[in-house]
């Protein structure tokens, strides 16, 4: 299933070109007490198979609206946490070496690399068709387009072979990144450089894990102003999503609605006022963003 959030925050399921609202049915049948957020829906679906059946029945026989008539929002607008992997594709590491003139440290140990996870603030989140605002202070801002996992249930001390059992589904994450100032030759600046308002795009929806057998077998493509600039394969990650979940849950508890975005491949490009981005990940979908300079 494809779960989306739209208009005033209604949670729905997308089937072809229709959207089926599901919140009222979950409330009416006693699974939730009020018009639910996406996180509340994820939580109840992970814990109660009857709630899944309620959603399936609503999609089979409930009312729907045309997908083109709604405004899609970020599928999760206020995640408990958004963990972002750093430098997780070898080709991107080489790309950044060429751009900065500074050699990246060699990856000798996966845990050492994953210890560079950083947090992105929920205030930076925007949704499909929204606009990235380039701050006045920034001299160089580029995009990163990444596979993002949505956690479905509480997870602590998870083995790699169990890791995907804790995933609810997958979405696209745009990790917008300021490189200058504060980026070159500096450490510990990612939270600020990647945390400006509008610097996290999520969408267009969450595709449940049953539709994606292997998150390491997906293709990522990005067009900037109609030109293909990123063409990548998630199997080229240095640390897999299984690695990420194992590592994080041995340090902390992951909760329903937590997000793990898995790093960008090569192909990042500097953004300019008026740019138009279109990104797609196979089996998930396509998402557009626009760019303007801060006034």
URKA-V811579 format. One line per field, one symbol per residue. ss: DSSP state (2 for helix, 1 for strand, 0 for the rest). psi: psi as a letter, one per 20 degrees, with the letter a starting at -180 (. if undefined). burial: + if it has 9 or more other ideal C-beta (glycine too) atoms within 8 Angstrom, else -. A space follows every 50 residues. Layout:
ss->???
psi->???
burial->???
This chain:
ss->01111100011111100111102222220000000002222222222022 22222222222000112220011000000001110000122222222222 00000000022222000110022211000011110000011100111111 10001000022222221111111110111100000000022220000001 11111111222000000011111100111111122210002222222220 000100001110000000010000011111100011111111100
psi->qoprprdjjpprppodkqpopighghghjjhqhroqrhghggghhhiohh hghggghhhhirqrqphiiqoprphoimqhqoppqpljphhhghghghgi jppqpqohpghggiijqrppqhiiprapjapppoqhipioprqppqppqp phrppplpqhiigihjpgaqapponppphprjhpjqqkjghghjjqpjjo pqaiappqhiinhoijlqppqppokipoiporpiijqgprhgggggggii hrpqrpiqqopjqqaqjqqqqqpiqpqoqqpqifaqpqqrpqqp.
burial->-+++++--+++++++--++++++-+++---++---+-+++++++++---- ++-++-+++--+-++++--+-++++++-+-+++++++++-+++++++--+ ------+--+--++--++++-+-+++++-++++++--+-+++++++++++ +++-+--+-+--++-+++++++++++++++--+-----++++++++-+++ +++++++++--+--++-+++++++-----+-+-+-++-+-+++++++++- ---+++++++++++++++--+---+++++++--++-++++++---
